Amino acid sequence: MFSIPAFLGVVMTTFGVCSSIPPTPPTASAESKSEPFFAGLKKVRLTLNYMIYTLGKGTSIATELFQ
């Protein structure tokens, strides 16, 4: 009895809304190309702020583990 409205909802959702791309980009930055993930990760890893953050976080974790 309750499966009929659920099945109808699934069918309408699956076949009723089938746009492959949005008509406009959701944000202005979505229009531009982004750099590859690992290249960005390497760039972040080499910044001074990230190194200081990693050193501080690693020190606090090590301090908690080896008390």
Order of alpha helices (4+ residues) and beta strands (2+ residues): alpha-alpha-alpha
